[in-house]
Amino acid sequence: MQHIEMLSAGLGLLGAFLLATKSRYAGLAFVAWFVSNLGWLIFGARNAHWFFFAQQIGFTITSVLGIWTWLIRPAVRGEPLDSFYEDRSGASE
């Protein structure tokens, strides 16, 4: 169980780093979070942490949405994946 906990924590941090750096790999943060969520779901179920488990279900849904939005939909449309995270605020830097 400790290995699942360590892996889930590490992947959660990796996902945060990937998104925070606005790198061309930012979309992979959602993949890291998805795998992290699966680990946390196992952890929560095995330890009967049911509110934590419910929270992880919500996070898993947002991870799947992020994977769709950042990786799958652009690939289906033929868009380059590394150009997704552009400034969409309308403000120029």
N, C-alpha and C positions, 0 to 999 in steps of 0.2 A: 504493500500500500504506500510505503514511503516513496518508492520510485515513481508511482503515478502522481503523487503530490508534488514531488520535485520537478518532474517533467511538465506538469500542468502550470506550475508557477513560472518556470523558465520560458515556456512558450507564450504565456500571457505577457511577460516582460518583453520578449522578442517582438511580439505583435505591436506593443505600444511603441517600441523603438522604431520599427519600420514605418509606422504611420507618422510619428513625430518628426522624423527626419525628412519627410516629403521626398523620399528617394524614388527611383523608378520601380522599386520593389514594394512600394507602399501597399499595393493591393494584396500582397502575400500575407499581410498582417491578419487578414480575415481567415486565411487558412490556418495560420498559427493559433489564432483564437479559437477556431472551430475544434482543432485537436485538443487544445487546452480545455475547452468546455466539455468535451467527451470525458477527459480524465477527471474533471471536477464532478461530473455527473456520477461517475463510478464511485468516487470518494464520498460524495454526499449520500448515495444510496447505501453503500456498505456501512456507513457510520450513522445512518438514520438522521441525517441533518436535512430534514424535509423542506424547510424554508430556503435553505441554501440550494438544494436540488431544484426547487421551483425557479429560483433566480437564474440558475444555470440553464434551464430550459429557455428562458427569455433571452439570455446571452447567446445561446446556440442559434436561436432563430435570427438574431441580428447578425451573427457570423455568416449564416447561410445567405442572408440578404446581401451582405457585403461581398461575398464570393460571387454572387450573381451580378451585382452592380459593377464591381471593379474588374472581374476577370472573365466571367462567362459571356455576359451580354456584349462587351466590346469585342471578344473573340468571334462571336457569332456574326456581328456586324462588320467584321474585318477591320476594326479600328486598332491602332497600335496601343498596346496595354500601358506602355510607359508614358503616354501623353494624357492619360485620364486625369491625373491630378494637376490640372492647370488652375490658375486663379480664376474662379468663377464669380468673384464678388463684383466684377465690373470696374474695380478700381485699378489704376495703373500703378506700378511700383516705381 
